[in-house]
Each structure stands twice: as structure tokens, then as C-alpha cells.
Amino acid sequence: MNVTTVTPLTTADAEALISAARAAAEAAGVAVSVTVLDAGGHLLAFRRDDRAVLISGETSTRKAYTALQLNAPTADLVDLVKPDGPFHSLPTALDRPLLFIGGGLPIHRDGRLIGAIGLGGGAPEQDHGFATTALEELAG
């Protein structure tokens, strides 16, 4: 039996992701909330900038959850849930906190899904970019 052990996402990883995402957002002059979830969907870390709109805390968490559950960047899913999209009923069919707006990314290690990051507070493209920057810095 060949068993491959993948190191799970740690709180140190989560804090590094939050720091990198916030630094990218700050450099762009955008106040954000950042959520990091582990592979089971449990909160590992969360930070809302003082100036971030309150709802960004909820949107960052929902984006992370959506990216985790569907193992895809939320920016890639937007067209799928439009009225003519193949998954148009998904947001309302499930009693889950899904959000199909750019800013959520799954996190992989050694090809395995180990968590997700979600950003809220900027435009969807900005949030996606900040999350991407954070993942790139974690992969270092």
C-alpha cells in the first residue's frame, strides 16, 4: 500500500497568507478582509482591516468556502452560475454559504487540496489578485 502524506495547512501558513494578502491590498490602497480555511472548511485565520467594509468579512469567508468546496478559483465559476450557465441553480439549491465572485482560491500542496483563501473588500479582480499574490508567496 502506497500512502502519501501531505502536510496540512498550518496556522503559520495561514498567518503568512494573511500577511501577504494584506500587504498586496495595502500596496494597492484597498482595505480587505482575509479568510483562510483548512481542508475541512474550518477557520484557520481571519483578519479584517479596520477600514474594510463590514460585509467583506462575510464575503471573504464565503469565497474561501466556495473555492474549497468546488476546488476552483471563484473567479472561474462566475459564468457557470449565470442564468444560462450549467450551474445556475447551484447558489440556491444548496443550503451552504457559497459565493460566486472573484477572490477565493483553493490551496494545494503536492497536488492535494489542503485549504482555501478568500479575500473581500476590493473589486473582484483585485481580491483575486491579492489572493493569488498570497499563494505565490506561500509557495515561495
Backbone hydrogen bonds, N-H to C=O, Kabsch-Sander energy under -0.5 kcal/mol:
donor,donor_aa,acceptor,acceptor_aa,energy
3,V,1,M,-0.8
4,T,2,N,-0.5
5,T,3,V,-0.6
6,V,4,T,-0.5
9,L,114,I,-0.6
14,A,10,T,-2.5
15,E,11,T,-2.6
16,A,12,A,-2.1
17,L,13,D,-2.5
18,I,14,A,-2.3
19,S,15,E,-2.5
20,A,16,A,-2.4
21,A,17,L,-2.6
22,R,18,I,-2.7
23,A,19,S,-2.2
24,A,20,A,-2.1
25,A,21,A,-2.3
26,E,22,R,-2.9
27,A,23,A,-2.2
28,A,24,A,-1.1
29,G,26,E,-1.3
30,V,25,A,-2.8
32,V,30,V,-0.5
33,S,120,G,-2.7
34,V,47,R,-2.8
35,T,118,G,-2.5
36,V,45,A,-2.7
37,L,116,A,-2.7
38,D,42,H,-2.5
39,A,114,I,-0.9
41,G,38,D,-2.2
44,L,36,V,-3.1
45,A,36,V,-1.6
47,R,34,V,-2.2
49,D,32,V,-2.7
52,A,49,D,-1.3
56,S,53,V,-1.6
57,G,54,L,-1.6
58,E,54,L,-0.5
59,T,55,I,-2.6
60,S,56,S,-2.4
61,T,57,G,-1.4
62,R,58,E,-2.4
63,K,59,T,-2.5
64,A,60,S,-2.0
65,Y,61,T,-2.4
66,T,62,R,-2.4
67,A,63,K,-2.5
68,L,64,A,-2.2
69,Q,65,Y,-2.8
70,L,66,T,-2.3
71,N,67,A,-0.8
72,A,67,A,-1.2
74,T,104,G,-2.4
76,D,73,P,-1.2
77,L,74,T,-1.4
78,V,74,T,-0.7
80,L,77,L,-0.6
81,V,77,L,-0.9
81,V,78,V,-1.0
82,K,79,D,-0.9
85,G,82,K,-2.8
87,F,80,L,-2.4
88,H,85,G,-1.4
90,L,87,F,-1.8
92,T,89,S,-0.7
93,A,89,S,-2.2
94,L,90,L,-1.4
96,R,94,L,-1.5
98,L,96,R,-2.0
99,L,62,R,-0.6
101,I,99,L,-1.1
105,L,117,I,-2.7
107,I,115,G,-3.3
109,R,112,R,-2.4
112,R,109,R,-2.0
114,I,107,I,-3.2
115,G,107,I,-1.1
116,A,37,L,-1.9
117,I,105,L,-2.5
118,G,35,T,-2.5
119,L,103,G,-1.9
120,G,33,S,-2.1
121,G,122,G,-0.6
127,D,123,A,-2.7
128,H,124,P,-2.4
129,G,125,E,-2.1
130,F,126,Q,-2.8
131,A,127,D,-2.2
132,T,128,H,-2.4
133,T,129,G,-2.5
134,A,130,F,-2.0
135,L,131,A,-2.2
136,E,132,T,-2.4
137,E,133,T,-2.2
138,L,134,A,-2.1
139,A,135,L,-2.4
140,G,136,E,-1.3
